[in-house]
Amino acid sequence: MARISLGEKTIYLSGEEFTLVVCVEAIEKIDARWGNVVGAIEACSRPPLDTLVYLIRHGTGIGQREAEDLKVKIIKEGILNATIQVIEYLNLCLNPSGKERGSGDEDDASGE
């Protein structure tokens, strides 16, 4: 099955750009590891080098071989700086449409 993008978040690590794609496959990997996206956000609260590597790998689709390189880039960028960017990606996974409740875009449930 092709990776169909529902949204993208570009992050920057040590001057290099990575595009994390919101797609069903990435969300399924997140769910399998943490139960859901909120669980992944909670995991990001515990200086999460391995968590960041996992999420960036599966968001970008890069392979296991690049994981060690990714660790170095995250550390050079700063774990906190990388974490903030990855949490923005996870928030996008929770709401890829960008629509907010109460904005008048949803259907009226009462049928009026």
Legacy VTK file of the C-alpha trace (Angstrom):
# vtk DataFile Version 3.0
C-alpha trace
ASCII
DATASET POLYDATA
POINTS 112 float
0.000 0.000 0.000
1.355 3.418 -0.926
1.991 6.040 1.734
-0.848 8.493 1.187
-0.020 11.814 2.803
-2.650 13.352 5.048
-0.272 16.168 5.981
3.403 16.934 6.451
5.627 18.508 9.082
9.140 19.616 8.195
11.642 19.482 11.028
15.258 20.655 11.105
18.078 18.733 12.749
21.635 20.057 12.591
20.853 22.119 9.511
19.261 19.167 7.685
15.598 19.132 6.704
13.385 16.101 7.321
9.762 15.873 6.191
7.574 13.748 8.433
4.449 12.540 6.673
1.145 11.985 8.424
-0.133 8.743 6.906
-2.047 5.687 8.026
1.136 3.593 8.136
2.949 6.032 10.441
-0.055 6.318 12.770
-0.381 2.514 12.896
3.309 2.226 13.896
2.780 4.860 16.605
-0.336 3.042 17.856
1.491 -0.294 17.912
4.321 1.109 20.048
2.491 3.537 22.405
-1.192 2.573 22.157
-2.083 5.834 20.415
-0.679 9.215 19.384
-1.345 10.700 22.827
0.800 7.913 24.313
3.610 8.952 21.968
3.247 12.586 23.053
3.507 11.446 26.685
6.619 9.406 25.804
8.202 12.606 24.489
8.130 14.051 27.998
10.974 11.830 29.261
14.061 13.014 27.291
13.333 10.574 24.523
16.278 9.996 22.190
15.059 6.545 21.107
11.474 7.809 20.951
12.521 10.677 18.685
14.530 8.363 16.429
11.575 5.973 16.114
9.059 8.715 15.325
11.312 10.493 12.830
12.248 7.210 11.134
8.646 6.169 10.659
7.433 9.653 9.822
10.037 10.083 7.095
10.304 6.475 5.983
14.101 6.370 6.400
15.663 3.013 7.147
17.278 1.444 10.194
20.774 2.120 8.827
20.281 5.865 9.050
19.102 5.623 12.680
22.573 6.042 14.205
23.170 9.124 12.043
19.803 10.439 13.138
20.779 10.120 16.821
23.807 12.340 16.248
21.730 14.929 14.375
19.132 15.004 17.174
21.808 15.493 19.832
23.508 18.246 17.813
20.146 20.002 17.333
19.315 19.545 21.007
16.950 16.901 22.293
14.519 19.551 23.553
14.489 21.403 20.208
13.932 18.137 18.328
11.214 17.074 20.781
9.241 20.288 20.263
9.258 19.736 16.496
8.241 16.081 16.775
5.367 16.939 19.126
4.109 19.392 16.480
4.126 16.456 14.033
2.210 14.274 16.517
-0.367 17.030 16.978
-0.797 17.043 13.203
-1.314 13.251 13.346
-4.185 13.855 15.768
-5.805 16.454 13.498
-4.495 16.297 9.905
-7.392 18.360 8.565
-6.466 21.311 10.765
-10.159 21.929 11.432
-11.150 23.008 14.915
-14.379 22.005 16.630
-16.812 24.837 16.880
-15.537 26.549 13.742
-18.864 25.978 11.974
-17.378 23.494 9.473
-18.944 20.379 10.975
-22.454 19.175 10.192
-25.211 20.116 12.608
-25.981 16.902 14.523
-29.569 18.002 15.196
-30.366 18.071 11.483
-31.660 21.650 11.635
LINES 1 113
112 0 1 2 3 4 5 6 7 8 9 10 11 12 13 14 15 16 17 18 19 20 21 22 23 24 25 26 27 28 29 30 31 32 33 34 35 36 37 38 39 40 41 42 43 44 45 46 47 48 49 50 51 52 53 54 55 56 57 58 59 60 61 62 63 64 65 66 67 68 69 70 71 72 73 74 75 76 77 78 79 80 81 82 83 84 85 86 87 88 89 90 91 92 93 94 95 96 97 98 99 100 101 102 103 104 105 106 107 108 109 110 111
